Amino acid sequence: MSFKKSKLDLLIRVRYSNPLPAPPCPPKLLNIPTDPMRYARPEFLDEIAASTPLPMVVDGELGMPLDLSQWDCLWEENGDDSELNPDPTQPPKLDPRDQFLLGDPTSTAGTFLGPSTPGLSTPSATMPHVAWLRKTEYLSREGSSRASLAQDLKHNKDNLIDISPDAQLRDIDASFTAIESSGLASLRHPTKPELTAVEEFEIFPDAEIWANAYDLFRFSERPGDRPPDVDDPRLDCAVLRPMEADGDHFLAYYLTKEDEDAIQLKKERLARSPEEPPEDEPAHFHFVRDYETVKVEQEVPNEFLLVLDDGMSNEDDLDSKKPLPRPKGAYYKNIERKMLLKKKRVNTYESYGDKWDVIKLTHTPMSAEEAQEREDALAEVTDPLFPLARGDADADAEGEVDDGVVGINGHDSHGVNGARHEIVDAVDVFGEE
């Protein structure tokens, strides 16, 4: 049996290029046949016509002549001007050709199509604007949603709401009555109907921490030097210090060295009273890394600190000098600001103005000004007459603004209701050292 040997030993056929030689004469001497009809089409002049400006020659009447001599009331004293100013209760008869001018182009399309023609269907509503390459299955949903929205608006228009002070008091009393008469079994979650309430708490402002200002920090990655799957109790008592380098503002992040130090510090803070003297041994916080602020929200209206207190206490607390336990309830405190932090890129050539490797933290007694400021903030939830006193103070201070007064950290001072400056970096939040 013989095999036919291939002429090529390669798997792919080799293709040799055969470039054409250069023309012997310049291209302008070549005769290129051209159909003259392609220059005679009207579309050939469209670009020229579009780029040519059209002169707008308008006369004194702006192209709309108006002959005022047809109305005698304009020239006669005490003339009848009913033709120019018709009675709104008895409007003149409109020409049928002008009926479409009274239609709403966004609501219906039948008005603009003129009288109906037999054999042609007139759409009852205009089709919504549909973006290119959009799935047609969503068009029917938009139509149904718009119809339901129109029904809701009509329903709300028919049911007018009484917002008088007496009606508001009546509705508030009715809400308390409805809550007292309803049981836990009848309460349902607004978005998860399968969930039921098992216990109820009354909501109160947390007077114990109301005088403190709380900010919410969100990190793009877990802070610290440990992996995410390892528990780190040090994160509950970290220190953020404002820094500045080459005109840039950022935050320095500090943690304790050992877990036992953080746990001991948290225990001492819970058992410590503000009137006690400073500690003998300070807590040491070591530098971890720098963070920069990505986003700062000055107003956080929908996020709160919430503490569920069952109101129970053991016998040791009753025998001690601690205050009596507060009643059962859910105690809340609003959040002042919310910030998003991300890791700052390490730059070895960056010069720090005042960098600390270790912070020794101790408690110092409050000054008289700090104590008074704390009492004023606490009066918002402890003093029943605080709204009246606040209104009187605002009325007395109205018009007495001193532009020369400078607040903390060099910023202009404001009253209780004064507007704050827009935060642009960490120094505006914490202040300079």
Disulfide bonds with the S-S distance in Angstrom:
none
